[in-house]
Every structure is written in structure tokens, then in C-alpha cells.
Amino acid sequence: MERDPVSRLIVISNRVAAPQPEGEGGAQGGLAVALSAALREYRGFWFGWSGNRIEEFTGKIDFQRHEGVTSATIDLEEQDVEEYYNGYANRTLWPLFHYRIDLAEYDRSFGAGYERVNERFAETVYPLIEPEDLVWVHDYHLIPLGRQLRQRGVANRIGFFLHIPWPPARLLTTLPDHEHLALSLLAYDVIGFHTREWLESFQNYVERELGGRCDPDGWIHVGDRSVHAAAYPIGIDYREFSEAAASEAARSACERLRKSADGRRTIIGVDRLDYSKGLEERFLGYRRFLEENAERRGEVFLLQIAPPSRGEVHTYETIRETLDELSGRINGEFAEVDWVPIRYVNQGYGREDLAGFYRASNIALITPLRDGMNLVAKEYVAAQDPDDPGVLILSRFAGAALQLKDALLVNPYSKEEISDAIRQALAMPREERVRRWRSMIETVRSEDVVWWRRRFVAALAGEDVEAAGSARAAG
């Protein structure tokens, strides 16, 4: 019996976060939700690192299946984790791609570990790839993987999606051997970015540093190699999130926060503890608001949820210490006996709890200094009461700002702009809040994760590539 030529989708990412059975595990990130949803529609599997460390790499694959998603994971050696993950991925590429060259560390051992782990991924997964499979590789950890698979004879259509910004050429050229990294992307058939800005940064690099040609229809030519690159802005799983927001757990979380607010307005921020999220700048902008609007003190508080991440990287220890000190200083300066201006929480919550917190909050303050997309902004919009929605304050440097144009867009580096936006949000009439929300919810609903993955997979399968490359929302 002839098999459907697009019957399997092989997803490869650094970590595998397939859905857990009810009651096991906490909140899933945006990538986990998006890819799990994709794999429920296609036969195939999700391959990556288990998160476990072993003394010696064996290449043994652990297959599991949860809620319709098959995962295939491998364990890595301690040295692999230190050089590839903590090193090149998160101490070199992450800061550089988020425009923080002052924090980027360049170490040859990091680069060697990065190549070695990509080789191990390729060597382990390529025997599992069948001739008609589509292969979809994700994010900055695995840029060389397509090249490694090609070297092993994989002729399948292979796509790559970058979930973080692509930096301007003048920044990327500070990376030693940057040409080798960029040329690795040419092994893919389709390259996806969240926004046209990141796409244009890549195109500019290709023309300036590689001597390539970029056509208006998205085709990029370097030497005898041609690949298609386009903007594919990711969305949330709108249906799944709406169900979570309507759950009893979400209603309970909403009431819990409203009760604790005791009639005060709630400003919410939910971010992984990372210097790219602009948390220090957010606290300083909120502090400026308290300074300039003394009459509002006691009427509003900021709930900042910031679960720790990458604790083994020194930079993240520093940002946590900075925020601990800053939040304590602001509370010490402005708090009253019956009011604390900042509730700073260093723990994560499940999606249903977060949906309830979003609905109970009058304002979302989302101010990353640089962000590939930012799905929290879209989740906040999706969780609102249609008759009395809250206000989204969003950094203009988040990818989501190009789609959510009716948010209050701010420069996160400006304390004054953040302060002014909070004051404007608190005073905004219900009619204006409803009008802005209706515009944004239509985008969140129609340009969701299903829309995102279908456009990318269609391009990867070679179906209507030019149409798939026209990103209305990312324009």
C-alpha cells in the first residue's frame, strides 16, 4: 500500500517536552505547546535531549508516548551539557542573538562541544528517518544539524525555525567563525523566522558577508545552493488555551488573585528569569510611575511571576540577585502597612492558574528588551473578559508587537514611557479597552499555532511556497 508522502513529521529540538499525563509536571512553554499540537496531527516523533546526564554517551534512544505524541530522547555527557548547552548555546549565541554582545562569551571549547552534540544528534536520529519524512529542526541549539544530516546522506526536505531574533550583521560578525554558522543554514530547504525584521537581518548578512543574492519572493542564493526563507509568526494554541481559561482551576485562580487584590488594580508580568525580558527596566519603570503618581499608590500593585532558569549560568544568578535587591528596595521605599507595591514570585504556575491570573489582572506589563515573539502577550489577550478586558502594555521590541498593534507599545529602555503607559492604561475607558481587545483577539484567534505550523509545513512540503512566505501579520 502506497504511503502518504507527508504522513510523518520528524520534529527535532534541544529538549523534548511532550505533554505529561494529567497531574504530572507543570506549565509547558510556547514551543512545547506548539510542537505537541503539530505532532498530534501527523505521525512521527519528537527527538531531542532528555535533560539527563550520563558518564559516557551511548546513543540509546528512549521512546515514550503521552497524549498522542511520541518522544524519542537521548542522554548527554556532563561535558556535552557544559560546552554545548550552558556554553555555546546559552553563553555565546543567546546573548549575541539578543543584542547583548557585552555578555557573550567566546570559547573554543564551547564551539567544539556545540559541533560534537549536533553530530551526536545527527548520528542518532538519521537511521530513524524514512525517505518520505519531513524533518523540522528547531532553534539556535541545532543550527548545524541540517548540515550534519546532509553529510550522512539524508536527502529529505529539512526545515529550520529560529525561535529567537537573528541579530544584525554588524553584531553577528563579532562571533568567531560566524560564516561557518550561517553557511550551515543553507543545508536546509526552508528557514523560518518570527518576523520580517529577523528575516531581513539574515538576508542582509547573506548579501553583505556571504556574497549571496536574496530575491523578493524569499529565495536566497549562495553559490549553487538555493533555500527559501520567510517570516512565520508563531501563535498560541488558541483552542487549548481557551479551554484552560474556562476550567474550574482557572476560575479558582482568578478569584484567588482578585480576593487578595482587595479592590486594588493588578498589573501582571510573567517571564522566565532572563536578562532579555527587561525585568530590571520594568521594575524601574514601575518605580517611576509610583514616584510621579503618588495619588495612585495603594490603588495598584505589580505581580511579577519570574521562575528561575539556567541556574548554572552565572549571568542568571546575577539577574536574580539584582531583581531581589531592586524589588526589596522599591517595596521598602513605597510600601504601607496595608499595601506592598511589588509581589515578586520566583516560581512557575500551570497554564490554568496563569489563565486565571491573566483574567484577574487589569494590566499586563510585558517589556522584553528583545524577544523573538512572546506568547505571554497573546495568552493575556486570550484570557480576557470580552465585556471588560484588561490592557496590554507591550515592548515594541517583542516580535508580537507587529501583530498586536492595538497594545500600548513602549520602549522598555525608557522609564518614562513605561510610567506613562501604566497611567494611560489605568485611565483607559472601557469602550477603548474593548475596541483594542477586539482587534487583538481576532489576530490571536486567527493567527494561532495551527495557522503557523500549517504554513511552515506547507512550505517545507513544497506546497505553494510563495504563498507560505507572505506573512501578513509580520509585515
N, C-alpha and C positions, 0 to 999 in steps of 0.2 A: 504493500500500500504506500503510495507516494505521500511524503510528509509535507505539511505546510511549511514553506520556506522561511516563514517568520514565526515558527512555532516556539522557539526558545529565545530567551533573552538572558545573557550572562552579565550580571552586574558585579563589578569589582571595585572595592573601596578599601581604604586603610582598615577601618573597623567594620564589623558586621553587627548590626543592631536589629536583627529580625524581631518581630513582635513577640512579647513574652505572654505566656498564659495569664489569665486573669489573676490578679493578686500577687504577681511576681514582677519585681522591677519597678522603676519609677517612670518619669516622663521620658518620652523619646524626643530626640532633636528633629529639626526640619528635614534633614537628609534621610533619617531613618523612616520617617512617616512617608516621604515621597517615594522612596525606593521600594518600601514594603508594598505600597499601593500598586506600583508598577508590576511587581513580581506576582501579585495576585491575579493579574490579567494574562500573564504569559507563563508557559512552562519554562523552567530554567532554574537558576540558583544565584545566590549572593555569596561571593567569595571574598575573604579578607582575613585579617589578623584577628585572633580570638581575644586578644588582650592579655593572654597568659605568656609567661616567660619560662623557658626551659634551658637546661645546661648546654645542650647541643641540638642544633637544628636537624630535624628528621624529615620534614616534608609531609608528615602524616596529616591527613585531612579528616576532620571531624564533621560528619554530615548530621544535621538536625532539621526538623520541620516543626514550625509553630504557626498556627493560624494561616495556613495556605502558603507559607513562604519557606523554601528550602535554603538553609545556610550551609556553607562549606568553609570551615575555618582552619587555620594553621597557627601553631605557636612559634614564637621568635626567641632567639637567644638574648640574653641581657645586653650584650654588645650591640646587637641589632637595634634594640629599643633605644639605647642611649645615643647611637650615632645617626640612625635613620629618623626616628620619631622625635625624641627630645632634642636631637641635634639639628640635622639639616632641615627637617620639615618645620619644626616649631621655634628654632633659634636662628634659622637663616631665612627660609622662604616666607614664613608667616609674617614676621616684622617687615621684611622688604616689600612684600606684596601689599601690605597695609601702610606703605609710605614711611615706615619707621626705620630708615637706614641707620639711625643712631643706635638702635637696639639689635640690629642684625649682626650675627657672629659668623665669621668665615673661617672654617677649619677644614683642612683636607680630609681628616678622618671622618667628618660629618658627610662630606660628599661621597667618600668611598663607601660608607655604610648605606647611604641612600641608594647608590647603584646596586650594591650587593643585595639589599632587600627586594628591590624591584626585580632583580634576576631571580631571586628565590620565588617570588610571586609568579613570575612567568614560567619558570621551570615546573612549578607545582600545578598550575591551572591549565597549561596548554594541552595536556593529554585528555582533559575533560571536555574540550571544545570540539563540537561536531561541525561538519562542513557548512551547514546552513545557518548556524547560530549567529546572532548579532551580539557583539561584545560592547558593553558600555562601561568605560572606566571613569572613575570619579576622583577629582580633586588633586591638590598640589602634592600630596604624598606620592602620587603614582604617575607623574608626568612621563618618565622614561618607559613605562610598562608597554605601551604600544610598540615602541622600537624593539624592546626585548622579545615581544611576541612575534614580530615580523622576522627577527633573526632566527626564530625557531620554526619558521615555515608557516605561521598562521596567516592565511590569505583572506580570512573573513572580513566583513565590514566591521571596523572598530571605531567607536566614537569616544570622545573625551569631553567631560563637562567640568569646568572650573567653578567652584562654589565661592571663591573669594575674588577680589579685584585682580586685574592684570595691571601692573604698575606702568607708568610712563617709561619710555625708552631710556631717558637720562637717569632714572633710578635703577632700572634693571641692569644697566651696564656696569653698575658697581659690584655686581655679582661675578666673582671669578668663574670663568668658563661659561658665561651666560649663553654664548652661541650654541654650545652643546645642549643645554637645557631646552632652548627654544626650537632647535632643529629636531629634537625628539618629538615635538608635537606634530611634525609633518608626517609621521608614521601613521597618524590617524586619518580616517576618511572624513569625519565631521568633528569640528571643535565648537563647543558651546560656551558662551559667557552669559551672565545675567543681564547685562545692559550693553547698549551701544557704546557707552563710554569705554568699558573694558575691552570691547571688540576693537574699537578704533585705536586704543593704546597698543594692542597686539599688532594690528595692521601697520601702524606707524613704525613699530620695532622691525617688522619684516622688511619694510621698504628701506629703512634707514641703516639697519645693521646687517641684514642678510641679502640685500640687493634684490629682493623679490618684487613681485607685482601683485597688487590687490585690485580685483575687478569690482565694479559697483554691485554685481549680483552676489557677492560674498565669496567668490572663488579666489584662492590665494595660490600663486605660482612661485616656486623657488626651484631653480634648476629644472629637472624633469619631473618634479613632484607637484601635484595639484591637490589641494584639500579645500573643503568648504567650511567656512566659519560664519557664525551668526549669533545674534542675541536671542536667548530663550529664558525670559524671566520666570523663575520658579514661583509657584503659588503654594498655598496650604491645601490640605485635603479638606475642602470646604464641608462636604457632607459628613465626614467623620468628626470634624471639629464641632459642627452644629449639633450633632448627636451628643457629644461630650458636654457641650454648653447647656443642653436641655436635661442633663442627667440629675438625679437626686443629689449626687455628690457635689455637682457644680452649684446647685441651688443652696445647699448647705454651706458651701464655702462663701458664696455671695452674702448670705445672711450673717455668717460669722464676721466677715470684714465690715459689713455695714453696722452691725451691732457694736463692734469695737471702735468704729469711727465716731460713734456717739453724736451724729448730726454734722460732723465735720466733712469737708470735701477731701477726697482721696486722690492723690497723684500716684500712679504706679509706674515702676520701672522693673523690667525683668530681663536680665542679661547674664550670660556666663561671665565670670570674673576674669576680664581680659582688658588690656590697655587699649585695644582698638574700639571698645564700646563707649569710650568717653565718659566713664563714671566719675572721675575726678572733676572734669569740666562740668558735668551735670550737677554735682553737689555744689560747686562754686556758683553756678548759675542760679540754683535754688537759694543759696545763701544771699546772693544779690537781690533776689525777689523779696526775701524776708527783710533785708535792710531797707529797701525802697518802698515797701508796702507794710508799714508797721500795723496799720489797721486790719490787715488780713491775718496777722499772726494769731494763732489759736483757732482759726477757721479752717485750716487746711494742713495736711501733713503728707510727706513723701514716704511711700512704702517702696523700698528698693530691695528686690529679691536678686541676689547675686551668688549662686552656688559656685564654689571653687572649681578651678580647672587647672590641669597641667602643673600640679604642685611641685613636680620635680624640676621645673624650670625656674631659675632664680628670679627672673623678671616678674613672675606671677606672685611670688612671695612678697615682692616689693609693692606691687599694686595693692595687695590685700592690706599690708601694713599702712600704706598711705590712706586708704579708704577708712580703715578702722580709726585712724587718728583724726581724719577730717570730719567724719560723721560725729565722733565724740566731741570735737571742738565746736561744731555747729550746734549740737544739742546743748552743750554746756553754756553757749553764748545766748541762745534764744529760748530754751525750754522754760515752761512754767510748771507749777506744782501739778496741774491737771492736763498738761499738754507737752508732747515731745515732737519737734518738727520732723525728725527723720526716724523711721523704723527701718533699720538696716539688718537684713536677714541673710545669713550665709548658708542657706540650704535650698535644695531643689524641691519642687512640688510636681505632682502628676498633672496631666493635661486637664482633667476635670476640675481639680482645685484651681488651676490657673484660669480656666474659663470663668469660673465663679468670681475670682478676684478681679478679672478684667471687667466683668459686668458691673461689679460694685464700685468701680473706680470712675471718677468724673473726668479724669485726665490721664492719658498715657504719655510719659516723657521718655522718648526713645531717641538718644542723641549720640550714636556712634560717630567716631571721628572718620571712619571709613568702613564700609560694610558691603559685601557682595550683594546681599539682598536685604535681609532682616525680616524673618517671618513672624516675629512677635508683633510687629506693627499690623500685619494682616490679621493675625489672630485676635488682636484687640478689637479691630473693626468688626470682625465676625461675631464677637461675643456681645455686642451692644444691644440694648433695648431699642427697637426701631422707633418707639414713641418718645424716648428720652435718652438719646445716645450721648456718650462722652465725647471728648475732644482729643484728637491725636496730635501731639506735638512731635515732629519727626525731623531728624537731621537731613539736610539736603544732600549729605554725602553718603547716605544709605541708598542702595540700589532701588529699594521700594519707593523712594521719593519720586521716581519717574513714573510710577503707576498711581500712587496715592497723592495726587496733586492737590486735593482739597484738604489735606492735613495742613496744620500750621508748620511751615517749613522754616527751619532755623539753621544758623551757622553754629555748630556746637562749640566752637572755639570762643564765641562771644558770650560772656556772662550777661550782657545787656539784652541780647536777643532772646536768650532763654528766659530771663526775667520778664521781658515784655510779653512773650508768648504765654507764659503762665497767667499773667494778669489778663490778657485778652481771652484766654480760654475760660477763666473763671467768670468773666463778664459776658460771655457769648450767649445771645438769646437762643431759646430752644429752637426757633424756626431756622436759624442759621446752622445750628448743630445738626438738625435733621437733614437740611439740604446738603451739607458737606458729607454727612454719613451716607446718604443715599447714593451719591456719586461714587464714593469709595467702595461701598458694599457691592455695587454692581461689578466693579473691576475684580474684587476679591472672589466673588461668586463665579464669574465667567472665565477668568484667567487663573484657574486653580491648578492643582498639581496634575489633574487628569489632562487638562489643556496643555500644560508644559511637557509632560512626558510623551504625549501623542505627537506633538510637533517634533520633538527631538527624535523619537524612534522612527517617525515617518522619514525624516531627513536621513537618518542612519540607514534605513532600508532602501534609500534611493528613490523614495516616492515624493514627487513634487518638491524637490529640494529648494527651488527658488521661492515657492510659497512659504515653505517652512522657515526660510531665512528672513522673511519680512516680519519684524517684531513691532506690531502696532504700539504696544504698551511701553516698549523700551526705547521708542524713537527719540 
